[in-house]
Amino acid sequence: MFKPLAFSIGLRYTAAKRRNHFISFISLTSMIGLMLGVAVLIIVLSVMNGFDQELRKRILGMVPHAVIQGDDVVEDWRRIDRLATDHSRVEAAAPFIQGQGMVTGSGDVRGVSLNGILPEQERQVSIIENHMEVGTLDDLRSGEFGIIIGRLMASGLGLEVGDKVTVVLPEASVTPAGVLPRLKRFTVKGIFSVGAQLDGNYTLVHMDDAAKLMRTGGKAHGVRLKVDNLFQAPSIAENVARSLGGRYFISDWTRSHGNLFQAIRMEKTMIGLLLMFIVAVAAFNIVSTLVMVVTDKTADIAILRTMGATPGRIMRIFMIQGAVIGVFGVIVGTLLGVVGAINISAFISWLEGVIGHQFLSADVYFISYLPSRLMWQDVLIVSGAGLAMSLLATLYPAWRASRVDPAEALRYE
């Protein structure tokens, strides 16, 4: 009997037009504040999740999960390749030769990472084959000195497939003509685009050509591994290295890019906490709203008390009134946040097309568009936190209403 009566009176107070329009304005402001706070928090967390997912997929799809190397070059890389592939946790392995240099073309120069690969094995450990705009990895053939470059580099140097570029290594060769830099002319065989910073400084050549250029004598610098569990890459690589015997050095993505993902995770946590204050401020407005409602309804409270309403029932009436504001604001905000998170990427792409400006440039950022990944776990946490703060905000005003003295309130009525 108590709950339906308290619920009906609470709803009536919520929907009723008040003599004091300022109270209605504060109630509306509280509800809108909750809606915006919850919606913005869900959208921002989804964008952070999108960045984390895209960086993990694109960056870690290009860089190795783990690498096994020797002191300088690895003579028995074929044995390492075979034994690593036999490991139950290793999905694929591929040898590589890696160096730093410069690429010159069309009168411009750009520093690059030069990667010698075997095309038939590289596609098993890298996603680059899926992002080729022109050409394929098979276009890299031993002895032809072909090179595959990223779209940013091709645009910056004005290169297309078939153009010639000069690769210069930071090493010198002693010739009868004197000390000359080591360089070689390459032909552009393909262009890739992963939508990340790697498009501007990552190049691929055949491993035999890289061996001739870097004078490794047909030896590799190491073997890349692709493992079945990204987050267990360090332990898997260590187990593989132990099974090989001899002296080898191992590295994994947590050493080369681990700080990046830790920074994203920390930023998501801190941004989430900061934006939660928006929800807290909106919930605090419920306190001021209900306090003014209690003051406005003092006579009504006194009449209810004289008719037998207990302090507990009075308290429930105003808790329900505040809860309606909070629940409505959180539900609408959650719906807006979910819709916004799903469509934010398409909206930003449309806005970039309308104004003719790209907000995220791959020259500066790791990816060139705004990703979004909606996680229902975040939606539940944000919605639950908003509801909890809204309900907590009703306690003090409701308690204050339950303490109204009927005799004192009706003295001047």
C-alpha positions, -999 to 999 in steps of 0.1 A, spaced: 0 0 0 28 24 9 49 20 -23 20 26 -49 9 58 -30 44 72 -27 51 63 -63 19 80 -76 25 112 -56 61 113 -66 52 110 -103 25 137 -98 49 161 -83 73 155 -111 48 162 -138 29 190 -121 34 226 -132 50 246 -104 42 281 -94 79 287 -92 91 284 -128 127 285 -117 123 251 -100 110 237 -133 140 252 -151 165 236 -126 148 202 -130 150 204 -168 187 215 -165 195 186 -143 178 161 -167 196 176 -198 229 177 -179 226 140 -171 216 132 -207 246 151 -222 270 138 -196 261 101 -201 260 105 -239 293 123 -242 310 98 -218 298 68 -239 309 84 -272 344 94 -259 350 59 -244 339 43 -276 364 65 -296 392 56 -272 382 19 -276 383 25 -314 418 40 -313 430 10 -292 415 -15 -315 427 1 -347 462 7 -335 464 -29 -323 450 -42 -356 470 -19 -380 502 -12 -361 506 -47 -347 495 -62 -380 525 -46 -396 551 -50 -368 560 -85 -356 544 -100 -325 579 -112 -315 614 -114 -330 643 -138 -325 677 -124 -334 714 -131 -330 743 -109 -320 745 -95 -356 732 -117 -383 716 -152 -380 733 -179 -401 709 -207 -393 677 -187 -399 662 -215 -418 665 -239 -388 650 -212 -366 621 -206 -390 614 -244 -392 616 -250 -354 596 -219 -346 568 -229 -370 566 -263 -353 559 -246 -320 522 -251 -310 517 -215 -301 534 -200 -332 511 -195 -362 537 -184 -387 573 -172 -390 592 -152 -415 629 -142 -419 638 -105 -424 667 -81 -430 662 -47 -416 681 -14 -420 677 23 -420 683 46 -449 670 73 -472 650 72 -503 654 99 -529 630 106 -557 617 136 -577 643 158 -560 631 150 -525 646 129 -497 629 109 -470 642 86 -442 628 51 -443 629 17 -426 641 -8 -452 628 -43 -447 640 -73 -467 614 -100 -468 604 -133 -485 570 -125 -500 556 -160 -497 563 -160 -459 557 -123 -451 520 -124 -460 516 -150 -432 529 -126 -405 518 -92 -418 485 -77 -429 502 -56 -456 490 -79 -484 454 -69 -475 462 -32 -479 480 -31 -512 466 -3 -534 488 -12 -564 508 -43 -570 513 -74 -547 540 -88 -526 548 -113 -553 560 -84 -575 591 -84 -553 614 -108 -571 650 -117 -563 675 -97 -584 650 -72 -598 656 -47 -570 620 -38 -566 606 -18 -537 571 -14 -522 564 19 -505 535 35 -485 509 59 -500 522 88 -479 557 83 -491 545 79 -527 525 112 -525 553 131 -508 579 120 -533 555 121 -563 561 84 -571 540 59 -589 545 22 -598 574 19 -623 593 50 -611 629 48 -601 641 57 -566 676 57 -550 681 40 -517 710 54 -497 724 35 -467 742 53 -438 773 33 -446 803 41 -468 821 20 -494 858 24 -502 864 25 -539 892 36 -562 874 69 -566 874 74 -528 849 69 -500 813 68 -514 780 63 -498 764 29 -504 734 34 -527 713 14 -552 685 22 -577 652 5 -570 620 3 -590 587 10 -573 567 -23 -576 537 -15 -554 521 10 -531 503 1 -498 481 21 -475 472 10 -439 460 44 -429 488 48 -403 521 65 -398 538 35 -413 526 47 -447 553 74 -447 584 55 -437 580 18 -442 594 1 -473 597 -35 -484 622 -52 -507 631 -88 -515 654 -103 -489 680 -114 -515 682 -78 -527 685 -65 -492 712 -90 -484 732 -77 -514 727 -41 -505 735 -46 -468 762 -72 -475 749 -98 -451 761 -127 -472 727 -143 -475 721 -143 -438 691 -128 -421 689 -104 -392 663 -125 -375 629 -143 -377 596 -126 -371 569 -146 -352 531 -144 -353 516 -160 -322 481 -172 -314 478 -149 -283 491 -114 -287 493 -107 -250 514 -139 -243 539 -130 -270 568 -124 -246 565 -159 -229 559 -177 -262 590 -161 -278 610 -170 -247 599 -207 -250 608 -208 -287 642 -193 -280 649 -218 -253 640 -247 -275 665 -235 -302 696 -237 -280 725 -214 -284 725 -176 -278 696 -156 -292 680 -123 -283 642 -119 -283 620 -89 -284 583 -84 -288 556 -58 -295 553 -48 -258 589 -34 -259 585 -16 -292 549 -4 -289 538 -14 -255 541 22 -241 517 34 -268 489 10 -258 495 17 -221 492 54 -227 459 49 -246 446 28 -217 456 54 -191 441 82 -212 409 63 -214 408 59 -177 416 95 -169 393 109 -195 365 87 -182 370 99 -147 371 135 -157 340 133 -178 323 114 -150 324 147 -131 299 161 -157 275 134 -147 283 141 -110 275 179 -115 243 171 -132 234 147 -104 242 174 -78 217 196 -95 191 171 -85 199 179 -49 192 217 -54 161 209 -74 146 187 -47 156 210 -19 137 238 -36 108 214 -43 106 205 -6 106 242 3 78 248 -22 58 218 -11 62 223 27 24 228 32 16 197 11 40 177 32 25 190 64 -10 180 52 1 145 42 17 142 77 -15 152 94 -34 126 72 -12 98 86 18 97 62 49 85 79 83 102 76 94 71 56 66 75 31 74 113 27 110 104 21 101 78 -6 78 104 -24 107 127 -30 132 100 -37 109 88 -64 106 123 -78 144 127 -80 148 92 -93 124 99 -122 146 128 -132 177 107 -130 163 76 -147 149 95 -176 181 115 -181 203 84 -179 181 64 -203 178 91 -229 215 99 -225 224 62 -230 204 60 -261 220 91 -275 254 79 -266 249 45 -282 236 61 -314 264 87 -314 291 61 -308 278 39 -337 277 68 -362 305 91 -350 330 78 -376 306 83 -405 297 117 -392 333 129 -390 340 115 -424 310 134 -438 321 166 -420 356 163 -434 341 160 -469 319 190 -464 345 214 -450 374 199 -471 397 195 -441 411 163 -425 411 164 -387 435 134 -383 465 134 -406 485 102 -409 517 124 -409 509 134 -373 488 107 -359 490 69 -362 457 66 -381 440 90 -405 404 87 -394 383 87 -362 375 51 -352 348 41 -327 341 8 -310 311 5 -287 316 -18 -258 285 -27 -238 306 -30 -207 313 7 -208 277 15 -215 266 -5 -184 293 11 -162 284 47 -173 247 41 -170 250 24 -137 272 52 -123 248 78 -135 218 60 -119 237 55 -87 247 92 -84 212 102 -92 197 81 -65 223 92 -40 215 128 -48 179 123 -36 187 111 -1 194 144 16 164 164 1 141 134 9 154 132 44 149 169 48 113 165 36 106 138 61 118 161 90 91 188 82 71 196 114 34 198 104 25 222 132 53 246 123 46 244 85 8 251 89 11 279 114 9 307 89 -13 289 63 
